[in-house]
Amino acid sequence: MMKILHLNTEDMGAGAPIAVRRLNEALNRLNGISSTIGVKVKTTDDLAVQALPGFRSKFWGKVVDKCCNEFVKLYKPSEHVPYSAYFLNNAVPASISVLKPDILHLHWICGNFISPKGLQTISEIG
């Protein structure tokens, strides 16, 4: 069975969360495919969605988010340009390694979900 893991910052909301849920549902209807969504913020009870651990506690996750968001204000991005100032390593690459997907789909990973170093680590998983 082919395992697909989609990464999306959240599982609820407009735009990307809706699209990734639709894609996930369609793939799971096909024979020979197991599709899962890995998120930073899980708000539903959907069994096809798995919260990927970022930090050891929600408190530190919130502190890091706040710091990163304050840091990006120095950059002053356009209000129409998505951005992420996340620069710390977290447990997301390790979680992906444990899940061992055949295909990793980076759907929407803004919002301090994965650092550039984390992306490099993911690319080296194989």
KEROZA-661452 format. One record per atom (N, C-alpha, C, O, CB): residue number from 1; residue in three letters; atom name; x, y, z. Coordinates in nm, 3 decimals, always signed. Glycine has a CB too. Layout:
N
NUM Ala CA X Y Z
...
END
This chain:
126
1 Met N +0.084 -0.118 +0.000
1 Met CA +0.000 +0.000 +0.000
1 Met C +0.089 +0.125 +0.000
1 Met O +0.183 +0.134 +0.078
1 Met CB -0.096 +0.000 +0.122
2 Met N +0.058 +0.220 -0.088
2 Met CA +0.132 +0.345 -0.094
2 Met C +0.081 +0.440 +0.015
2 Met O -0.039 +0.462 +0.027
2 Met CB +0.119 +0.410 -0.234
3 Lys N +0.175 +0.495 +0.094
3 Lys CA +0.139 +0.587 +0.201
3 Lys C +0.175 +0.730 +0.160
3 Lys O +0.288 +0.759 +0.120
3 Lys CB +0.211 +0.548 +0.334
4 Ile N +0.075 +0.818 +0.170
4 Ile CA +0.094 +0.960 +0.136
4 Ile C +0.070 +1.043 +0.261
4 Ile O -0.028 +1.022 +0.333
4 Ile CB -0.001 +1.004 +0.020
5 Leu N +0.160 +1.137 +0.286
5 Leu CA +0.145 +1.229 +0.398
5 Leu C +0.144 +1.371 +0.343
5 Leu O +0.238 +1.414 +0.277
5 Leu CB +0.260 +1.210 +0.502
6 His N +0.036 +1.441 +0.372
6 His CA +0.022 +1.581 +0.333
6 His C +0.054 +1.667 +0.454
6 His O +0.001 +1.640 +0.563
6 His CB -0.122 +1.612 +0.277
7 Leu N +0.137 +1.769 +0.440
7 Leu CA +0.163 +1.860 +0.550
7 Leu C +0.087 +1.990 +0.526
7 Leu O +0.096 +2.050 +0.419
7 Leu CB +0.315 +1.888 +0.566
8 Asn N +0.013 +2.031 +0.626
8 Asn CA -0.064 +2.155 +0.621
8 Asn C -0.064 +2.213 +0.762
8 Asn O -0.077 +2.138 +0.859
8 Asn CB -0.211 +2.132 +0.567
9 Thr N -0.049 +2.342 +0.774
9 Thr CA -0.039 +2.403 +0.906
9 Thr C -0.160 +2.371 +0.994
9 Thr O -0.144 +2.341 +1.112
9 Thr CB -0.023 +2.553 +0.893
10 Glu N -0.280 +2.378 +0.937
10 Glu CA -0.403 +2.355 +1.015
10 Glu C -0.495 +2.259 +0.941
10 Glu O -0.480 +2.237 +0.821
10 Glu CB -0.476 +2.487 +1.043
11 Asp N -0.590 +2.203 +1.014
11 Asp CA -0.689 +2.116 +0.950
11 Asp C -0.825 +2.182 +0.935
11 Asp O -0.916 +2.122 +0.878
11 Asp CB -0.703 +1.989 +1.029
12 Met N -0.841 +2.301 +0.984
12 Met CA -0.967 +2.375 +0.969
12 Met C -0.938 +2.516 +0.921
12 Met O -0.832 +2.572 +0.946
12 Met CB -1.046 +2.379 +1.103
13 Gly N -1.035 +2.571 +0.850
13 Gly CA -1.023 +2.706 +0.798
13 Gly C -1.056 +2.705 +0.650
13 Gly O -1.101 +2.604 +0.595
13 Gly CB -0.881 +2.762 +0.822
14 Ala N -1.033 +2.818 +0.586
14 Ala CA -1.062 +2.831 +0.444
14 Ala C -0.938 +2.802 +0.362
14 Ala O -0.826 +2.799 +0.415
14 Ala CB -1.117 +2.971 +0.412
15 Gly N -0.957 +2.782 +0.234
15 Gly CA -0.845 +2.769 +0.142
15 Gly C -0.771 +2.638 +0.156
15 Gly O -0.825 +2.531 +0.126
15 Gly CB -0.749 +2.881 +0.161
16 Ala N -0.646 +2.645 +0.201
16 Ala CA -0.557 +2.528 +0.205
16 Ala C -0.614 +2.412 +0.288
16 Ala O -0.607 +2.298 +0.242
16 Ala CB -0.424 +2.568 +0.261
17 Pro N -0.669 +2.436 +0.408
17 Pro CA -0.723 +2.322 +0.483
17 Pro C -0.837 +2.251 +0.410
17 Pro O -0.846 +2.128 +0.415
17 Pro CB -0.772 +2.368 +0.618
18 Ile N -0.922 +2.326 +0.343
18 Ile CA -1.032 +2.264 +0.267
18 Ile C -0.975 +2.182 +0.152
18 Ile O -1.016 +2.068 +0.131
18 Ile CB -1.130 +2.372 +0.213
19 Ala N -0.881 +2.241 +0.078
19 Ala CA -0.824 +2.171 -0.037
19 Ala C -0.752 +2.044 +0.003
19 Ala O -0.767 +1.941 -0.063
19 Ala CB -0.729 +2.263 -0.112
20 Val N -0.673 +2.048 +0.110
20 Val CA -0.598 +1.929 +0.149
20 Val C -0.692 +1.820 +0.203
20 Val O -0.666 +1.702 +0.182
20 Val CB -0.492 +1.965 +0.256
21 Arg N -0.798 +1.858 +0.270
21 Arg CA -0.895 +1.758 +0.316
21 Arg C -0.964 +1.690 +0.197
21 Arg O -0.983 +1.569 +0.197
21 Arg CB -1.002 +1.823 +0.409
22 Arg N -1.001 +1.769 +0.096
22 Arg CA -1.064 +1.711 -0.023
22 Arg C -0.969 +1.616 -0.095
22 Arg O -1.009 +1.507 -0.136
22 Arg CB -1.110 +1.822 -0.120
23 Leu N -0.844 +1.657 -0.110
23 Leu CA -0.744 +1.572 -0.174
23 Leu C -0.725 +1.443 -0.095
23 Leu O -0.721 +1.335 -0.153
23 Leu CB -0.610 +1.647 -0.188
24 Asn N -0.714 +1.456 +0.035
24 Asn CA -0.695 +1.340 +0.123
24 Asn C -0.812 +1.242 +0.111
24 Asn O -0.792 +1.122 +0.099
24 Asn CB -0.679 +1.386 +0.269
25 Glu N -0.934 +1.294 +0.114
25 Glu CA -1.053 +1.209 +0.103
25 Glu C -1.058 +1.137 -0.031
25 Glu O -1.089 +1.018 -0.037
25 Glu CB -1.180 +1.292 +0.122
26 Ala N -1.026 +1.210 -0.139
26 Ala CA -1.028 +1.148 -0.272
26 Ala C -0.923 +1.037 -0.283
26 Ala O -0.951 +0.930 -0.337
26 Ala CB -1.003 +1.254 -0.381
27 Leu N -0.804 +1.062 -0.231
27 Leu CA -0.699 +0.960 -0.238
27 Leu C -0.734 +0.837 -0.154
27 Leu O -0.704 +0.725 -0.193
27 Leu CB -0.566 +1.018 -0.190
28 Asn N -0.797 +0.858 -0.040
28 Asn CA -0.834 +0.746 +0.046
28 Asn C -0.945 +0.660 -0.014
28 Asn O -0.967 +0.547 +0.030
28 Asn CB -0.877 +0.796 +0.181
29 Arg N -1.015 +0.711 -0.114
29 Arg CA -1.117 +0.631 -0.182
29 Arg C -1.056 +0.538 -0.288
29 Arg O -1.124 +0.448 -0.338
29 Arg CB -1.221 +0.723 -0.249
30 Leu N -0.930 +0.560 -0.320
30 Leu CA -0.863 +0.476 -0.420
30 Leu C -0.805 +0.351 -0.355
30 Leu O -0.759 +0.355 -0.241
30 Leu CB -0.752 +0.556 -0.492
31 Asn N -0.806 +0.242 -0.428
31 Asn CA -0.747 +0.117 -0.378
31 Asn C -0.595 +0.130 -0.375
31 Asn O -0.535 +0.185 -0.468
31 Asn CB -0.789 -0.004 -0.466
32 Gly N -0.535 +0.080 -0.270
32 Gly CA -0.390 +0.075 -0.262
32 Gly C -0.324 +0.204 -0.214
32 Gly O -0.202 +0.217 -0.221
32 Gly CB -0.335 +0.040 -0.393
33 Ile N -0.404 +0.300 -0.165
33 Ile CA -0.347 +0.426 -0.117
33 Ile C -0.398 +0.455 +0.024
33 Ile O -0.518 +0.445 +0.052
33 Ile CB -0.382 +0.543 -0.212
34 Ser N -0.306 +0.490 +0.111
34 Ser CA -0.339 +0.535 +0.246
34 Ser C -0.289 +0.679 +0.259
34 Ser O -0.169 +0.704 +0.252
34 Ser CB -0.275 +0.440 +0.356
35 Ser N -0.382 +0.772 +0.277
35 Ser CA -0.347 +0.913 +0.280
35 Ser C -0.378 +0.971 +0.418
35 Ser O -0.482 +0.943 +0.477
35 Ser CB -0.424 +0.990 +0.171
36 Thr N -0.285 +1.051 +0.469
36 Thr CA -0.296 +1.113 +0.601
36 Thr C -0.255 +1.259 +0.590
36 Thr O -0.173 +1.295 +0.506
36 Thr CB -0.209 +1.039 +0.707
37 Ile N -0.312 +1.342 +0.676
37 Ile CA -0.274 +1.483 +0.682
37 Ile C -0.200 +1.506 +0.814
37 Ile O -0.252 +1.474 +0.921
37 Ile CB -0.400 +1.577 +0.671
38 Gly N -0.080 +1.560 +0.807
38 Gly CA -0.003 +1.597 +0.925
38 Gly C -0.011 +1.747 +0.944
38 Gly O +0.018 +1.823 +0.851
38 Gly CB +0.145 +1.551 +0.913
39 Val N -0.051 +1.791 +1.063
39 Val CA -0.072 +1.933 +1.087
39 Val C +0.001 +1.980 +1.213
39 Val O +0.039 +1.901 +1.299
39 Val CB -0.222 +1.963 +1.100
40 Lys N +0.019 +2.110 +1.219
40 Lys CA +0.071 +2.174 +1.339
40 Lys C -0.043 +2.193 +1.439
40 Lys O -0.027 +2.168 +1.559
40 Lys CB +0.139 +2.310 +1.305
41 Val N -0.158 +2.239 +1.389
41 Val CA -0.273 +2.269 +1.474
41 Val C -0.390 +2.180 +1.432
41 Val O -0.446 +2.198 +1.323
41 Val CB -0.312 +2.420 +1.465
42 Lys N -0.427 +2.086 +1.518
42 Lys CA -0.541 +1.999 +1.490
42 Lys C -0.659 +2.044 +1.575
42 Lys O -0.650 +2.051 +1.698
42 Lys CB -0.506 +1.849 +1.520
43 Thr N -0.771 +2.075 +1.508
43 Thr CA -0.890 +2.119 +1.580
43 Thr C -1.009 +2.027 +1.557
43 Thr O -1.112 +2.043 +1.623
43 Thr CB -0.925 +2.259 +1.539
44 Thr N -0.998 +1.933 +1.465
44 Thr CA -1.107 +1.841 +1.438
44 Thr C -1.080 +1.706 +1.503
44 Thr O -0.971 +1.682 +1.556
44 Thr CB -1.129 +1.824 +1.287
45 Asp N -1.179 +1.619 +1.499
45 Asp CA -1.160 +1.483 +1.548
45 Asp C -1.142 +1.385 +1.432
45 Asp O -1.160 +1.264 +1.449
45 Asp CB -1.280 +1.441 +1.635
46 Asp N -1.107 +1.437 +1.315
46 Asp CA -1.086 +1.357 +1.194
46 Asp C -0.970 +1.260 +1.216
46 Asp O -0.858 +1.302 +1.247
46 Asp CB -1.059 +1.448 +1.071
47 Leu N -0.996 +1.131 +1.200
47 Leu CA -0.893 +1.029 +1.222
47 Leu C -0.785 +1.030 +1.114
47 Leu O -0.677 +0.976 +1.135
47 Leu CB -0.956 +0.891 +1.228
48 Ala N -0.814 +1.091 +1.000
48 Ala CA -0.715 +1.101 +0.891
48 Ala C -0.619 +1.217 +0.912
48 Ala O -0.529 +1.238 +0.831
48 Ala CB -0.786 +1.116 +0.757
49 Val N -0.638 +1.293 +1.020
49 Val CA -0.552 +1.408 +1.051
49 Val C -0.471 +1.374 +1.175
49 Val O -0.525 +1.328 +1.276
49 Val CB -0.636 +1.539 +1.071
50 Gln N -0.341 +1.398 +1.167
50 Gln CA -0.254 +1.371 +1.280
50 Gln C -0.176 +1.497 +1.315
50 Gln O -0.111 +1.557 +1.229
50 Gln CB -0.157 +1.253 +1.248
51 Ala N -0.183 +1.538 +1.442
51 Ala CA -0.103 +1.651 +1.488
51 Ala C +0.042 +1.605 +1.500
51 Ala O +0.071 +1.507 +1.570
51 Ala CB -0.156 +1.707 +1.625
52 Leu N +0.132 +1.675 +1.434
52 Leu CA +0.273 +1.641 +1.442
52 Leu C +0.336 +1.722 +1.554
52 Leu O +0.317 +1.844 +1.561
52 Leu CB +0.346 +1.667 +1.307
53 Pro N +0.411 +1.657 +1.642
53 Pro CA +0.468 +1.730 +1.755
53 Pro C +0.572 +1.831 +1.709
53 Pro O +0.660 +1.801 +1.629
53 Pro CB +0.530 +1.632 +1.855
54 Gly N +0.560 +1.952 +1.762
54 Gly CA +0.658 +2.054 +1.731
54 Gly C +0.754 +2.071 +1.848
54 Gly O +0.875 +2.058 +1.832
54 Gly CB +0.590 +2.187 +1.699
55 Phe N +0.698 +2.100 +1.964
55 Phe CA +0.778 +2.121 +2.084
55 Phe C +0.725 +2.034 +2.196
55 Phe O +0.618 +1.973 +2.184
55 Phe CB +0.778 +2.269 +2.125
56 Arg N +0.799 +2.028 +2.302
56 Arg CA +0.759 +1.940 +2.413
56 Arg C +0.632 +1.987 +2.482
56 Arg O +0.560 +1.907 +2.542
56 Arg CB +0.871 +1.932 +2.515
57 Ser N +0.605 +2.117 +2.475
57 Ser CA +0.484 +2.167 +2.540
57 Ser C +0.418 +2.273 +2.453
57 Ser O +0.484 +2.338 +2.372
57 Ser CB +0.516 +2.225 +2.679
58 Lys N +0.287 +2.289 +2.471
58 Lys CA +0.214 +2.392 +2.398
58 Lys C +0.261 +2.531 +2.440
58 Lys O +0.261 +2.624 +2.360
58 Lys CB +0.063 +2.378 +2.421
59 Phe N +0.301 +2.544 +2.566
59 Phe CA +0.349 +2.673 +2.615
59 Phe C +0.469 +2.720 +2.534
59 Phe O +0.470 +2.833 +2.485
59 Phe CB +0.387 +2.665 +2.765
60 Trp N +0.571 +2.633 +2.518
60 Trp CA +0.691 +2.672 +2.444
60 Trp C +0.659 +2.694 +2.297
60 Trp O +0.720 +2.780 +2.233
60 Trp CB +0.799 +2.566 +2.458
61 Gly N +0.567 +2.619 +2.244
61 Gly CA +0.525 +2.641 +2.106
61 Gly C +0.466 +2.780 +2.087
61 Gly O +0.494 +2.846 +1.987
61 Gly CB +0.423 +2.536 +2.064
62 Lys N +0.386 +2.824 +2.183
62 Lys CA +0.326 +2.957 +2.175
62 Lys C +0.432 +3.066 +2.192
62 Lys O +0.427 +3.169 +2.125
62 Lys CB +0.217 +2.974 +2.281
63 Val N +0.527 +3.044 +2.281
63 Val CA +0.636 +3.141 +2.300
63 Val C +0.717 +3.154 +2.171
63 Val O +0.747 +3.266 +2.128
63 Val CB +0.728 +3.099 +2.418
64 Val N +0.752 +3.042 +2.111
64 Val CA +0.831 +3.045 +1.988
64 Val C +0.752 +3.113 +1.876
64 Val O +0.808 +3.194 +1.802
64 Val CB +0.871 +2.902 +1.946
65 Asp N +0.623 +3.080 +1.862
65 Asp CA +0.539 +3.145 +1.761
65 Asp C +0.540 +3.297 +1.778
65 Asp O +0.557 +3.371 +1.682
65 Asp CB +0.395 +3.093 +1.767
66 Lys N +0.522 +3.341 +1.902
66 Lys CA +0.519 +3.485 +1.929
66 Lys C +0.652 +3.550 +1.893
66 Lys O +0.654 +3.656 +1.831
66 Lys CB +0.486 +3.510 +2.077
67 Cys N +0.762 +3.488 +1.932
67 Cys CA +0.895 +3.542 +1.900
67 Cys C +0.917 +3.549 +1.749
67 Cys O +0.965 +3.650 +1.698
67 Cys CB +1.005 +3.456 +1.965
68 Cys N +0.882 +3.443 +1.679
68 Cys CA +0.900 +3.441 +1.534
68 Cys C +0.813 +3.547 +1.467
68 Cys O +0.858 +3.615 +1.374
68 Cys CB +0.866 +3.302 +1.477
69 Asn N +0.691 +3.562 +1.513
69 Asn CA +0.602 +3.663 +1.454
69 Asn C +0.652 +3.804 +1.481
69 Asn O +0.638 +3.892 +1.396
69 Asn CB +0.460 +3.646 +1.509
70 Glu N +0.709 +3.828 +1.598
70 Glu CA +0.767 +3.959 +1.627
70 Glu C +0.891 +3.983 +1.541
70 Glu O +0.915 +4.094 +1.493
70 Glu CB +0.802 +3.972 +1.777
71 Phe N +0.970 +3.878 +1.523
71 Phe CA +1.091 +3.889 +1.441
71 Phe C +1.057 +3.928 +1.297
71 Phe O +1.125 +4.011 +1.237
71 Phe CB +1.168 +3.757 +1.444
72 Val N +0.952 +3.867 +1.243
72 Val CA +0.918 +3.893 +1.103
72 Val C +0.866 +4.035 +1.083
72 Val O +0.868 +4.086 +0.971
72 Val CB +0.813 +3.792 +1.054
73 Lys N +0.820 +4.100 +1.189
73 Lys CA +0.775 +4.238 +1.177
73 Lys C +0.891 +4.330 +1.137
73 Lys O +0.868 +4.435 +1.077
73 Lys CB +0.712 +4.286 +1.309
74 Leu N +1.012 +4.292 +1.170
74 Leu CA +1.129 +4.369 +1.129
74 Leu C +1.144 +4.368 +0.978
74 Leu O +1.193 +4.464 +0.918
74 Leu CB +1.256 +4.314 +1.195
75 Tyr N +1.102 +4.260 +0.916
75 Tyr CA +1.108 +4.245 +0.772
75 Tyr C +1.000 +4.327 +0.703
75 Tyr O +1.018 +4.373 +0.590
75 Tyr CB +1.095 +4.098 +0.734
76 Lys N +0.887 +4.345 +0.771
76 Lys CA +0.772 +4.420 +0.719
76 Lys C +0.723 +4.365 +0.585
76 Lys O +0.729 +4.435 +0.484
76 Lys CB +0.808 +4.567 +0.705
77 Pro N +0.676 +4.241 +0.583
77 Pro CA +0.629 +4.184 +0.457
77 Pro C +0.501 +4.252 +0.410
77 Pro O +0.427 +4.310 +0.490
77 Pro CB +0.605 +4.033 +0.471
78 Ser N +0.476 +4.244 +0.284
78 Ser CA +0.351 +4.296 +0.227
78 Ser C +0.236 +4.216 +0.287
78 Ser O +0.250 +4.097 +0.316
78 Ser CB +0.350 +4.287 +0.071
79 Glu N +0.123 +4.280 +0.304
79 Glu CA +0.009 +4.210 +0.364
79 Glu C -0.045 +4.100 +0.273
79 Glu O -0.122 +4.016 +0.318
79 Glu CB -0.102 +4.308 +0.397
80 His N -0.007 +4.100 +0.146
80 His CA -0.056 +3.999 +0.053
80 His C +0.045 +3.889 +0.026
80 His O +0.025 +3.807 -0.063
80 His CB -0.095 +4.065 -0.077
81 Val N +0.154 +3.886 +0.103
81 Val CA +0.257 +3.786 +0.084
81 Val C +0.263 +3.696 +0.207
81 Val O +0.295 +3.744 +0.316
81 Val CB +0.395 +3.852 +0.056
82 Pro N +0.233 +3.566 +0.192
82 Pro CA +0.245 +3.477 +0.307
82 Pro C +0.392 +3.465 +0.347
82 Pro O +0.481 +3.473 +0.263
82 Pro CB +0.185 +3.337 +0.277
83 Tyr N +0.415 +3.447 +0.475
83 Tyr CA +0.551 +3.440 +0.524
83 Tyr C +0.558 +3.349 +0.646
83 Tyr O +0.456 +3.316 +0.708
83 Tyr CB +0.604 +3.580 +0.559
84 Ser N +0.677 +3.310 +0.676
84 Ser CA +0.702 +3.233 +0.797
84 Ser C +0.844 +3.262 +0.840
84 Ser O +0.938 +3.245 +0.762
84 Ser CB +0.679 +3.080 +0.774
85 Ala N +0.860 +3.304 +0.962
85 Ala CA +0.993 +3.337 +1.014
85 Ala C +1.048 +3.227 +1.103
85 Ala O +1.139 +3.251 +1.182
85 Ala CB +0.989 +3.469 +1.090
86 Tyr N +0.993 +3.110 +1.091
86 Tyr CA +1.032 +3.001 +1.179
86 Tyr C +1.175 +2.959 +1.152
86 Tyr O +1.210 +2.928 +1.038
86 Tyr CB +0.938 +2.882 +1.162
87 Phe N +1.257 +2.957 +1.254
87 Phe CA +1.399 +2.930 +1.234
87 Phe C +1.454 +2.823 +1.328
87 Phe O +1.574 +2.794 +1.324
87 Phe CB +1.478 +3.056 +1.253
88 Leu N +1.371 +2.764 +1.410
88 Leu CA +1.417 +2.663 +1.506
88 Leu C +1.383 +2.522 +1.458
88 Leu O +1.285 +2.501 +1.387
88 Leu CB +1.356 +2.688 +1.644
89 Asn N +1.465 +2.429 +1.498
89 Asn CA +1.434 +2.289 +1.468
89 Asn C +1.326 +2.241 +1.565
89 Asn O +1.319 +2.286 +1.679
89 Asn CB +1.560 +2.199 +1.479
90 Asn N +1.244 +2.150 +1.517
90 Asn CA +1.144 +2.088 +1.604
90 Asn C +1.133 +1.941 +1.568
90 Asn O +1.217 +1.888 +1.495
90 Asn CB +1.006 +2.160 +1.591
91 Ala N +1.032 +1.874 +1.618
91 Ala CA +1.020 +1.729 +1.601
91 Ala C +0.946 +1.688 +1.474
91 Ala O +0.924 +1.569 +1.452
91 Ala CB +0.949 +1.671 +1.720
92 Val N +0.907 +1.783 +1.390
92 Val CA +0.833 +1.748 +1.269
92 Val C +0.912 +1.654 +1.178
92 Val O +0.858 +1.551 +1.137
92 Val CB +0.795 +1.874 +1.192
93 Pro N +1.039 +1.683 +1.145
93 Pro CA +1.113 +1.589 +1.060
93 Pro C +1.123 +1.448 +1.120
93 Pro O +1.113 +1.349 +1.048
93 Pro CB +1.253 +1.642 +1.035
94 Ala N +1.141 +1.440 +1.250
94 Ala CA +1.148 +1.309 +1.316
94 Ala C +1.014 +1.236 +1.304
94 Ala O +1.010 +1.115 +1.284
94 Ala CB +1.188 +1.324 +1.465
95 Ser N +0.904 +1.310 +1.318
95 Ser CA +0.771 +1.250 +1.305
95 Ser C +0.750 +1.195 +1.165
95 Ser O +0.694 +1.086 +1.147
95 Ser CB +0.662 +1.352 +1.337
96 Ile N +0.795 +1.269 +1.065
96 Ile CA +0.782 +1.224 +0.927
96 Ile C +0.864 +1.097 +0.906
96 Ile O +0.820 +1.004 +0.839
96 Ile CB +0.828 +1.335 +0.828
97 Ser N +0.982 +1.095 +0.963
97 Ser CA +1.069 +0.977 +0.952
97 Ser C +1.002 +0.854 +1.013
97 Ser O +1.013 +0.745 +0.958
97 Ser CB +1.203 +1.004 +1.021
98 Val N +0.934 +0.871 +1.124
98 Val CA +0.865 +0.759 +1.190
98 Val C +0.746 +0.712 +1.106
98 Val O +0.721 +0.592 +1.096
98 Val CB +0.817 +0.800 +1.331
99 Leu N +0.673 +0.806 +1.047
99 Leu CA +0.554 +0.770 +0.967
99 Leu C +0.592 +0.703 +0.835
99 Leu O +0.510 +0.629 +0.779
99 Leu CB +0.471 +0.895 +0.938
100 Lys N +0.712 +0.726 +0.786
100 Lys CA +0.764 +0.662 +0.665
100 Lys C +0.669 +0.671 +0.545
100 Lys O +0.630 +0.568 +0.489
100 Lys CB +0.795 +0.517 +0.694
101 Pro N +0.630 +0.791 +0.505
101 Pro CA +0.544 +0.800 +0.387
101 Pro C +0.624 +0.773 +0.259
101 Pro O +0.744 +0.799 +0.252
101 Pro CB +0.477 +0.940 +0.379
102 Asp N +0.555 +0.720 +0.159
102 Asp CA +0.617 +0.702 +0.028
102 Asp C +0.621 +0.835 -0.047
102 Asp O +0.714 +0.863 -0.123
102 Asp CB +0.539 +0.596 -0.055
103 Ile N +0.520 +0.916 -0.023
103 Ile CA +0.512 +1.048 -0.084
103 Ile C +0.484 +1.150 +0.026
103 Ile O +0.396 +1.130 +0.110
103 Ile CB +0.401 +1.053 -0.195
104 Leu N +0.559 +1.258 +0.024
104 Leu CA +0.537 +1.368 +0.119
104 Leu C +0.494 +1.490 +0.038
104 Leu O +0.568 +1.539 -0.047
104 Leu CB +0.667 +1.398 +0.203
105 His N +0.374 +1.537 +0.066
105 His CA +0.317 +1.651 -0.005
105 His C +0.319 +1.772 +0.088
105 His O +0.245 +1.776 +0.186
105 His CB +0.172 +1.620 -0.055
106 Leu N +0.404 +1.871 +0.057
106 Leu CA +0.409 +1.994 +0.135
106 Leu C +0.300 +2.086 +0.082
106 Leu O +0.320 +2.158 -0.016
106 Leu CB +0.551 +2.064 +0.127
107 His N +0.185 +2.083 +0.147
107 His CA +0.069 +2.156 +0.095
107 His C +0.076 +2.304 +0.135
107 His O +0.084 +2.390 +0.048
107 His CB -0.061 +2.093 +0.148
108 Trp N +0.072 +2.332 +0.262
108 Trp CA +0.078 +2.470 +0.312
108 Trp C +0.152 +2.464 +0.445
108 Trp O +0.098 +2.417 +0.545
108 Trp CB -0.066 +2.535 +0.327
109 Ile N +0.276 +2.513 +0.446
109 Ile CA +0.360 +2.495 +0.564
109 Ile C +0.407 +2.627 +0.623
109 Ile O +0.510 +2.633 +0.690
109 Ile CB +0.480 +2.410 +0.529
110 Cys N +0.332 +2.734 +0.599
110 Cys CA +0.363 +2.862 +0.662
110 Cys C +0.317 +2.858 +0.807
110 Cys O +0.275 +2.752 +0.856
110 Cys CB +0.296 +2.981 +0.586
111 Gly N +0.324 +2.969 +0.875
111 Gly CA +0.274 +2.975 +1.013
111 Gly C +0.366 +2.910 +1.113
111 Gly O +0.319 +2.851 +1.211
111 Gly CB +0.140 +2.910 +1.020
112 Asn N +0.497 +2.919 +1.091
112 Asn CA +0.595 +2.868 +1.188
112 Asn C +0.582 +2.717 +1.210
112 Asn O +0.587 +2.669 +1.323
112 Asn CB +0.580 +2.940 +1.321
113 Phe N +0.564 +2.645 +1.101
113 Phe CA +0.545 +2.500 +1.109
113 Phe C +0.678 +2.426 +1.092
113 Phe O +0.710 +2.338 +1.173
113 Phe CB +0.446 +2.453 +1.002
114 Ile N +0.755 +2.460 +0.989
114 Ile CA +0.880 +2.392 +0.960
114 Ile C +0.986 +2.496 +0.924
114 Ile O +0.960 +2.589 +0.848
114 Ile CB +0.862 +2.288 +0.844
115 Ser N +1.103 +2.478 +0.980
115 Ser CA +1.214 +2.571 +0.951
115 Ser C +1.283 +2.531 +0.821
115 Ser O +1.265 +2.419 +0.773
115 Ser CB +1.316 +2.571 +1.069
116 Pro N +1.362 +2.622 +0.762
116 Pro CA +1.442 +2.582 +0.646
116 Pro C +1.533 +2.464 +0.676
116 Pro O +1.550 +2.376 +0.590
116 Pro CB +1.525 +2.700 +0.597
117 Lys N +1.591 +2.459 +0.793
117 Lys CA +1.675 +2.345 +0.833
117 Lys C +1.590 +2.218 +0.841
117 Lys O +1.635 +2.111 +0.802
117 Lys CB +1.744 +2.372 +0.970
118 Gly N +1.467 +2.232 +0.890
118 Gly CA +1.376 +2.117 +0.896
118 Gly C +1.343 +2.065 +0.756
118 Gly O +1.334 +1.944 +0.735
118 Gly CB +1.247 +2.156 +0.969
119 Leu N +1.326 +2.156 +0.660
119 Leu CA +1.302 +2.115 +0.523
119 Leu C +1.422 +2.039 +0.467
119 Leu O +1.406 +1.941 +0.395
119 Leu CB +1.270 +2.237 +0.435
120 Gln N +1.540 +2.086 +0.499
120 Gln CA +1.661 +2.018 +0.455
120 Gln C +1.667 +1.877 +0.515
120 Gln O +1.698 +1.780 +0.445
120 Gln CB +1.788 +2.099 +0.493
121 Thr N +1.637 +1.867 +0.643
121 Thr CA +1.636 +1.736 +0.710
121 Thr C +1.536 +1.644 +0.646
121 Thr O +1.565 +1.526 +0.623
121 Thr CB +1.605 +1.752 +0.859
122 Ile N +1.417 +1.696 +0.615
122 Ile CA +1.313 +1.615 +0.550
122 Ile C +1.361 +1.567 +0.414
122 Ile O +1.337 +1.452 +0.377
122 Ile CB +1.181 +1.697 +0.534
123 Ser N +1.429 +1.652 +0.339
123 Ser CA +1.475 +1.613 +0.206
123 Ser C +1.579 +1.503 +0.211
123 Ser O +1.599 +1.431 +0.113
123 Ser CB +1.531 +1.734 +0.133
124 Glu N +1.645 +1.489 +0.324
124 Glu CA +1.748 +1.386 +0.338
124 Glu C +1.695 +1.254 +0.393
124 Glu O +1.769 +1.156 +0.403
124 Glu CB +1.857 +1.437 +0.428
125 Ile N +1.567 +1.251 +0.429
125 Ile CA +1.508 +1.127 +0.484
125 Ile C +1.512 +1.016 +0.381
125 Ile O +1.542 +0.902 +0.415
125 Ile CB +1.363 +1.151 +0.531
126 Gly N +1.481 +1.048 +0.258
126 Gly CA +1.486 +0.946 +0.152
126 Gly C +1.351 +0.899 +0.111
126 Gly O +1.339 +0.813 +0.024
126 Gly CB +1.567 +0.828 +0.197
END
